[in-house]
Amino acid sequence: MAYEGKNIETLALHAGWRADENTGSVAVPIHQTTSYQFESTEKAANLFALAELGNIYTRIMNPTNAVLEERIAALEGGAAGLAVSSGQTASAYSIQNLAKVGDNIVSSSHLYGGSYNQFKNNLSAMGIEVRFVDPTDPTNFASATDDKTRAYFGETLPNPKLQVFPIKEVSDIGRPLGIPLIVDNTAAPVICRPFDHGAAVISYSATKYIGGHGTSIGGLIVDGGNFDWEAAGPDRQPNLNTPDPCYNGVIWTEAIKPLGPIAYIMKARTTLLRDLGGAMSPFNAWMFIQGLETLPLRMRAHTNNALKVAEFLSNNSSVESVIYPSLMEGKNKELADTYLTGGYGALVGFELPGGLESGQKFIDSLELLYHVANIGDARSLAIHPATTTHSQLSPEEQLSTGVTPGYIRLSIGIEHIDDIIADIDQALKAAS
């Protein structure tokens, strides 16, 4: 029997698992198997008919993955989770679960470069239009909405602008219209709880802070269980309220009702995950379980260090400007204080006056910080987005996402703060 509690630090260690029923093992086993013996033909039929939940095939469900899914759902206060192969898979599936050819979603333009490219090019190639709007004015979401809009999308702490997304404000626009808000919480696990503010679905690149050690690729989707898909109706949410040919004509809001408010995640599991195949390996799920156990502790260390780095940079004459939530003013600071209740995050951005040349010189001069296209590692990382993560965007698109030629993004790790600052200081001197 898994422990059911309320405190994140405890849930990170105990949610979804207590001990193995057969061996007593406290550690979650790695169930490295493709398939499962059915108890009977009746049992098998019930599983395939969704009359009960259970293991059919590891592409769809696996006992190790299930612990990770239950644990992340418990941490977020959601109803159910789904483990997938990467964060990109999570963001794509979260949208494809609701939208098809001819439909659209409205998304914040403040996005990680990979997500922006996925939405603009690949989803559009599939016939799903993504309408980008500036989230600093939440009413932009309403203005871009029509009868084919299936979801709103935003990043809690968008990389690289780091202007906190107005979760409640946008959710409040969508819910009366039957439009759910999907929030990518990759950069703010533990320190922000989007479901508390009206989000309906949360997505993660588990590769980042959840894994925490740069060892495994994976993604997670969490169903809040707090959105009335049935009330939204077949006109607004046809994928969940009309017969689905992908699964014997099932109407998800009706068929899954006996199992709880998990129609959204069950559709994603039994159609998208089954048919498109973006499954997380049991070994990677096991690795993410290890990461979750220390996530609350690491996030405290990350955010404490990042705050000190931001303060150091803001007082450094060779830095033109610093981008960090605690240093923002007005509405942006208000949003940060409202939604980031466990610290301001581990990402720090800053602008060097020398532009491209200075940015590259800074990166090449680092000795402790790694030059890596990643965030959320226990190690401190740095990158020059204009020539790497956002290089495939046009200059105009780069600016809309917050990237300039002299912009540097830091992902601050859990090393001793004196060592982190010393390395940044010497690299700044080399670049000036």
Secondary structure, DSSP 4 states (H G I P E B T S, - for coil): -----S-HHHHHHHTT-S--TTT--SSPP----SB---S-HHHHHHHHTTSS---SBTTT--HHHHHHHHHHHHHHT-SEEEEES-HHHHHHHHHHTT--TT-EEEEES---HHHHHIIIIIIHHTT-EEEEE-TTSTHHHHHT--TTEEEEEEESS-TTT-----HHHHHHHHGGGT-PEEEE-TT-TTT--GGGGT-SEEEEETTTTTT-SS----EEEEE-S-S-HHHHHHHH-HHHHS-BGGGTTB-HHHHTGGG-S-HHHHHIIIIIIHHH--BPPHHHHHHHHHHHHHHHHHHHHHHHHHHHHHHHHHT-TT-SEEE-GGG--HHHHHHHHHH-TT-S-SEEEEE-TTHHHHHHHHHHH-SSSEE-S----SS-EEE-GGGTTTTTS-HHHHHHHT--TTEEEEE--SS-HHHHHHHHHHHHHHH-
